[in-house]
Amino acid sequence: MTAFKNILMSLLIAMLMLSAIAVIYSKYQSRLLFIEILQKEKQLDDYEVEWGRLQLELTTLTEENRVEIEARQRLMLTLPAQNEIVYIKP
């Protein structure tokens, strides 16, 4: 009976140790995942800042007067005379 108790106790201690190691491993994995989440959130914040900057730049570049100024200065375009404009009905 004593040998059976010793084997049972050894088995329980081994299971306890395995359980403790599993808890430690899962805690380690959760910390790694938490660090990765924080990195991804920072990356998302950086992308959102860049997106806002690009939206502002797009708004600035597509303003009607800016397009007209660029067309006149760089492309040497002019507005056609009133009698040269052709309207097409859809």
N, C-alpha and C positions, 0 to 999 in steps of 0.2 A: 504494500500500500504506500510505503514511503517513496519507493521508486516512481510510482505513478504520480504522486504529488510533486516530486521533483521535476519530472518530465512536463507535467501540466504547468508548473510554475515557470519553468524555462520557456515553454511555449508562450505563455502569457507575457513574460518579459520581452521576448523577441517580438511579439505582436505590438506591444507597447512601444518598443524602440522603432519599429517600422512605422507605426502611426505617428510618432513624434517627428521622424524624418519626413514623412509625407506632409505634415503640417508646416514644417520649416520650408520645404520645397514649394508648397503652394503659396506661402507668404512671400517668398522670394519672387516667384512668378508674378504675383499680384503687384509687387513693387515695381518690377520691370515694366509691366503693362501700364501702371500709373505714370511712370516716367515717360513712356512712349506717348501716352495720351497728352501729357503736358507739352511735349515737343510738338505734337500735331496741332494742338490748340494755338501754340505760338506761331507755328507755320501758317495756320489759318488766319490769325490776326495780321500777319505780314502780308498775306495775299489780299486780305480785305483792304488794307492801307494802300497797297499797290493798285487795286481795282478802283478805289476812290480817286487816286491820283490820275489814273488813266481816263476815268470818266470826266474829270475836270479838264484834262488836256483835250479830250475829244470835243467837249462842249466849246472850249476856247477855239479850237481849230476849225470847227464847223459853223461858227457864227457867220451870218450872212455877209456882213460887211468885210470880214476877214477873207472870205472866199472871193468876193468881188475885188478886193485890193490885190490879192495874189494873182487873180486872172488878169487884171490890168497891168501889173508891174512885171511879173515873170513871164507870162504867156502872151503879153501884148494883145489881149482880147479887148474888144469894144462892143458896146451894145449896138445892135443893128438899127437902122433907121426905121421909123414907124411903118413906112410903106414896104419894107423888106420882110416884115414879120408875116409868116404864114400860119394861120390857125387851122388845125386839123380836128374835125369832130370825130369822136370815137364811134 
